[in-house]
Amino acid sequence: MKKALLLCSLLLLTVSFSTSAQSLPPKREFRGAWIATVINLDWPSSPFLTPAAQRAELVRLLDELQTHHVNAVIFQVRSEADAMYPSTLEP
């Protein structure tokens, strides 16, 4: 009986220490968002927008992500065998 009580006490003590260690928040946290550009899934909303309108829409999208405390953005720069930036390698 004493062995069972000792075993249960040790088990309870071990579980309580392990759960308290897990409740600590991580030192760094990755809160990311993927912005897809294929077939205008996330950005731009229409293929017919001017470059200035696309830029304004992207700034609004990034500002919204910032209000949600997103600290990483993965932006798809090659949507359909092209590039979202001036490039000599891609058309």
Secondary structure, DSSP 8 states (H G I E B T S, - for coil): -HHHHHHHHHHHHHHHHHHHHHTS--SS---EEEE--GGGSSS-S-TT--HHHHHHHHHHHHHHHHHTT--EEEE---SSSS-SS--SS--
